[in-house]
């Protein structure tokens, strides 16, 4: 037998299990490698007890040599195959419960480990207002170096990709079909541009057609590649809400653009906001959530930063521990102590614990006092700042 590329074992497994499976996690917990699992054969697979008859049939009848042939075919098409064994495989995807065994990629995956990534999704039947909001927010985020992730569909997805491209930024399109499938040919030129300035991504092999059942499974990858997901216009039952649910299940942030309560595409996003999603009206509402995670990329100073970077080619240094807000009257000593350590940039509660030498319950009680006085702004993930 000719030498087999290690990636072929992942392709073989993905073919057998199908998109969206999490059984590879159980396999890797029991076997030192997929190659060993493959070589053990059907008797060993039966003993595992969690494969369906359909999966067992596929494991047995589709060989790793056929997977190698698929790998060779992808290379001829100009598609790169990336598996969890590869350094290029995004760490964000490793964190989700059911990471894809293989990604088919056209273009170049950006560095998700060192850049903020936000997915922007929404209805295909978008209003002009919704498309404008998606395009504008994607444009401003991309200008800040944020990777924009979406699904390449008409409506909000298209507007998000266009906004990132117009900003000269990076965008990733996650497809629910093979990259070479004739899907929405009206967007073919946009997908070509995305491949030049980011990547087209799919867990479906070449020539896989865009059947409806693929897209909800695909949505977990859109959410998985993103630190946060923004929903712009979605009806009460929407694929975009599936993406938001995946984001929540994966421990990621969810944002929503408030919509007209009488619009048919408003109920989904407004329900998200009622359930705790952060309402946003501009890119800065999202960026302020991540200024601590990506301080060298994001600097918020009342809107002047872009001009300073453009004029000087540098990011200004942040002033540390400068508190210009007057201390509220009639607050407890604990609230006064916490207030003294708040800054314009969000501070995590663990930092406040270290600085104030107070436990969590005392800090939260103090934060509540400061909130009632309008002297603190809260963020997701237990972070607080001056308003």
C-alpha positions in Angstrom: 0.0 0.0 0.0 1.3 3.5 -0.9 1.9 5.9 1.8 -1.2 7.4 3.3 -1.4 11.0 4.3 -2.6 11.2 8.0 -5.3 13.6 6.9 -6.9 10.8 4.9 -7.9 9.0 8.2 -9.8 12.1 9.2 -11.6 12.2 5.9 -12.4 8.5 6.2 -13.9 9.1 9.6 -15.9 12.2 8.6 -17.3 10.3 5.6 -18.5 7.5 8.0 -19.8 9.6 10.8 -21.3 12.4 8.7 -21.2 16.1 9.4 -21.9 17.3 12.9 -21.0 14.1 14.8 -19.2 14.3 18.1 -18.2 10.6 18.2 -14.6 11.3 17.2 -14.1 12.6 20.7 -15.0 9.2 22.1 -12.8 7.5 19.6 -9.8 9.6 20.4 -10.4 9.0 24.1 -10.0 5.3 23.6 -7.4 4.9 20.8 -4.0 6.6 20.5 -4.6 7.6 16.9 -7.2 7.3 14.2 -4.7 5.1 12.3 -4.8 2.6 15.2 -8.6 2.8 15.3 -8.8 2.1 11.5 -6.5 -0.9 11.8 -8.5 -2.4 14.7 -11.3 -3.1 12.3 -15.0 -4.0 12.6 -14.8 -6.3 15.6 -13.3 -3.6 17.7 -15.7 -1.0 16.4 -18.7 -3.2 17.3 -17.4 -3.6 20.9 -17.5 0.2 21.3 -21.3 0.0 21.2 -22.1 3.5 20.0 -21.9 3.3 16.2 -25.1 3.0 14.2 -25.5 0.2 11.6 -25.1 2.9 8.9 -21.9 4.2 10.5 -20.5 0.7 10.8 -21.3 0.0 7.2 -19.5 3.2 6.1 -16.5 2.6 8.3 -16.1 -0.9 6.8 -16.9 -0.2 3.1 -15.3 3.2 2.5 -11.5 2.7 2.7 -8.7 5.1 3.7 -7.3 4.6 0.2 -10.5 6.2 -1.1 -10.1 9.0 1.4 -6.5 9.5 0.1 -7.9 9.7 -3.5 -10.3 12.4 -2.3 -7.5 14.3 -0.7 -5.5 14.2 -3.9 -8.6 15.4 -5.9 -9.0 18.3 -3.5 -5.4 19.4 -4.2 -6.1 19.4 -7.9 -9.1 21.6 -7.3 -7.0 24.1 -5.3 -8.8 23.2 -2.0 -6.7 22.6 1.1 -7.9 20.0 3.6 -7.2 20.9 7.2 -7.7 18.4 10.1 -7.4 18.7 13.9 -3.8 17.3 13.6 -2.8 20.5 11.6 -1.5 23.6 13.2 -3.8 25.7 10.9 -6.9 24.1 12.4 -8.6 26.9 14.4 -8.3 26.5 18.2 -11.8 28.0 18.5 -13.2 25.0 16.7 -11.3 22.6 19.0 -13.3 24.0 21.9 -16.8 23.1 20.6 -18.5 19.8 21.4 -18.6 18.5 17.8 -15.6 19.9 15.9 -15.5 18.9 12.2 -13.0 16.1 11.4 -11.9 18.0 8.3 -12.3 21.4 6.7 -12.1 22.0 3.0 -10.7 25.4 2.4 -10.2 27.7 -0.6 -8.1 30.7 0.2 -6.2 31.1 3.5 -7.6 30.7 7.0 -6.8 33.7 9.1 -5.2 33.5 12.5 -8.2 33.1 14.8 -6.0 32.8 17.8 -4.6 36.3 17.7 -7.5 38.2 16.0 -11.0 38.9 17.1 -13.6 37.1 15.0 -17.3 38.0 14.9 -20.0 36.2 12.9 -22.8 38.2 11.4 -25.9 36.4 10.4 -29.5 37.1 9.6 -32.5 36.6 7.3 -32.2 36.1 3.6 -35.3 38.3 3.2 -33.5 41.3 4.7 -34.9 44.8 4.6 -32.8 47.7 3.2 -32.3 48.8 6.8 -31.0 45.4 7.9 -28.6 45.1 5.0 -27.3 48.6 5.7 -26.8 47.8 9.4 -25.0 44.5 8.6 -22.8 46.1 6.0 -21.9 49.1 8.1 -21.1 47.1 11.3 -19.0 44.6 9.3 -17.2 47.4 7.6 -16.3 49.1 10.9 -15.3 45.8 12.5 -13.1 44.8 9.6 -11.4 48.2 9.6 -10.4 47.4 13.2 -8.9 44.0 12.1 -11.8 41.9 13.1 -12.4 38.7 11.1 -16.0 38.7 9.8 -17.6 35.2 9.5 -20.9 34.5 7.8 -22.6 31.9 5.6 -22.6 33.4 2.1 -26.4 33.4 1.8 -28.5 36.3 0.3 -29.6 39.1 2.6 -27.7 39.8 5.8 -24.9 37.3 5.1 -24.1 38.9 1.7 -24.2 42.4 3.3 -21.8 41.3 6.0 -19.3 39.8 3.6 -19.5 42.9 1.3 -18.9 45.3 4.3 -15.7 43.4 5.2 -14.5 43.3 1.6 -15.2 47.0 1.1 -13.1 47.8 4.2 -10.2 45.8 2.8 -10.6 43.4 5.7 -10.8 39.6 6.2 -13.9 37.6 5.9 -14.6 33.8 6.0 -17.6 32.2 4.3 -18.8 28.9 5.8 -20.8 26.9 3.2 -23.4 24.2 3.6 -22.3 22.5 0.4 -19.1 21.6 -1.4 -17.0 24.7 -2.3 -17.3 23.9 -6.0 -21.1 23.4 -5.9 -23.2 25.7 -8.0 -24.7 27.5 -5.0 -26.3 31.0 -5.4 -24.3 31.8 -8.6 -25.4 35.4 -8.2 -22.8 35.5 -5.4 -20.1 33.6 -7.3 -18.0 36.7 -7.8 -18.3 37.6 -4.1 -17.1 34.2 -3.1 -14.1 34.5 -5.5 -13.3 37.8 -3.7 -13.6 36.1 -0.3 -11.2 33.4 -1.3 -8.6 36.2 -2.2 -9.1 38.1 1.1 -10.0 35.3 3.5 -11.3 31.8 2.9 -14.2 29.7 1.8 -14.7 26.9 4.2 -16.9 23.8 4.2 -16.9 20.4 6.0 -18.6 19.0 2.9 -16.4 17.5 0.2 -16.3 18.7 -3.4 -19.6 18.2 -5.4 -21.8 18.0 -2.3 -25.0 19.8 -3.2 -26.6 22.4 -1.0 -29.5 20.4 0.5 -31.5 22.1 3.3 -30.4 19.7 6.0 -26.8 20.7 5.6 -27.2 24.3 6.7 -28.3 23.9 10.3 -25.4 21.5 10.9 -23.1 24.1 9.2 -24.2 26.8 11.5 -22.3 25.4 14.5 -19.1 26.1 12.5 -20.0 29.7 11.9 -20.6 30.1 15.6 -17.6 28.0 16.5 -15.2 30.2 14.5 -16.4 33.3 16.3 -15.9 34.8 19.7 -19.3 36.4 19.3 -22.3 36.2 17.0 -24.3 39.2 15.8 -27.9 38.6 14.6 -29.3 41.2 12.3 -33.0 40.6 11.4 -34.4 37.2 12.0 -37.9 35.9 12.1 -39.2 33.9 15.1 -38.1 30.7 13.3 -34.8 31.3 11.6 -31.5 29.5 10.8 -29.8 32.6 12.3 -31.4 31.7 15.7 -29.9 28.2 15.3 -26.5 29.9 15.0 -27.2 32.0 18.0 -28.2 28.9 20.0 -25.0 27.2 18.9 -23.0 30.2 20.1 -24.7 30.1 23.5 -24.1 26.3 23.8 -20.4 26.9 22.9 -20.1 29.6 25.6 -19.7 32.5 23.1 -21.3 35.9 23.2 -24.5 36.8 21.3 -25.4 40.3 20.1 -28.5 41.5 18.3 -29.5 44.6 16.4 -32.9 45.8 17.7 -35.6 45.8 15.0 -39.0 47.3 14.3 -41.5 45.4 16.4 -44.0 45.3 13.5 -41.5 43.9 11.0 -41.8 40.2 10.1 -38.0 39.9 10.5 -37.9 41.5 13.9 -39.4 38.9 16.3 -36.3 36.7 16.4 -33.8 39.4 17.2 -36.0 41.1 19.7 -36.6 37.8 21.5 -32.8 37.3 21.7 -32.5 40.7 23.4 -35.2 39.8 25.9 -33.3 36.6 26.6 -30.1 38.5 27.4 -28.3 39.1 24.1 -26.6 42.5 24.1 -28.4 45.0 21.8 -26.0 46.8 19.5 -26.3 49.7 17.1 -22.7 50.1 15.9 -19.4 48.2 15.8 -18.1 50.0 18.9 -20.9 48.3 21.0 -19.2 45.0 20.1 -15.6 46.1 20.3 -15.9 47.4 23.8 -16.6 43.8 25.0 -13.2 42.7 23.9 -10.8 45.5 24.5 -9.1 43.5 27.2 -8.7 40.3 25.1 -7.2 42.1 22.1 -5.7 45.3 23.6 -3.2 45.7 20.8 -6.0 45.5 18.2 -8.8 47.4 19.8 -8.6 50.8 21.5 -11.7 52.7 22.3 -11.5 56.4 23.1 -14.7 58.1 22.1 -14.2 57.6 18.4 -10.8 59.4 17.9 -8.7 56.3 17.6 -9.2 55.7 13.9 -8.0 59.2 13.0 -5.0 58.8 15.3 -4.0 55.5 13.8 -4.5 56.9 10.3 -2.4 60.0 11.0 0.3 58.6 13.1 0.4 54.9 12.2 0.3 53.9 15.8 -2.1 53.1 18.6 -1.9 55.6 21.5 -0.9 54.4 24.9 -3.6 53.9 27.4 -3.5 55.9 30.6 -3.6 53.6 33.5 -5.9 54.1 36.6 -7.1 57.5 35.6 -10.5 58.0 37.1 -12.1 61.3 36.1 -15.7 60.5 37.3 -16.7 62.0 40.6 -17.3 59.4 43.3 -21.1 59.0 44.0 -22.4 60.3 47.3 -23.9 58.2 50.0 -22.4 54.9 49.0 -20.8 52.2 51.2 -17.1 52.0 51.9 -17.0 48.8 49.8 -18.6 50.6 46.8 -16.1 53.5 47.3 -13.2 51.0 47.2 -14.4 49.3 44.1 -15.1 52.6 42.4 -11.4 53.7 42.9 -10.2 50.8 40.9 -12.6 51.1 37.9 -11.2 52.4 34.6 -12.6 53.5 31.3 -11.5 50.1 29.9 -13.4 47.0 31.3 -11.8 45.4 34.3 -12.5 41.7 35.1 -13.9 40.9 38.6 -10.8 38.8 39.3 -8.7 41.9 38.9 -11.0 43.8 41.2 -10.7 41.0 43.8 -6.9 41.2 43.6 -6.8 45.0 43.9 -9.5 45.5 46.5 -8.7 42.3 48.5 -12.5 41.7 48.7 -14.4 38.5 48.0 -16.8 38.1 45.1 -20.1 38.7 47.0 -18.8 42.0 48.5 -17.7 43.2 45.0 -21.0 42.3 43.4 -22.9 44.1 46.2 -20.7 47.1 45.6 -21.2 46.9 41.9 -25.0 46.9 42.4 -24.7 50.1 44.5 -22.6 51.7 41.8 -25.1 50.7 39.1 -27.9 52.3 41.0 -25.8 55.5 41.1 -25.0 55.3 37.4 -21.3 55.0 38.2 -20.5 51.7 36.5 -21.0 50.0 33.2 -21.4 46.2 33.1 -20.2 43.8 30.3 -20.5 40.1 29.7 -18.0 37.8 31.4 -17.9 39.6 34.7 -16.3 42.8 33.5 -16.9 46.4 34.6 -15.8 49.9 33.7 -16.6 53.5 34.3 -19.6 54.6 32.2 
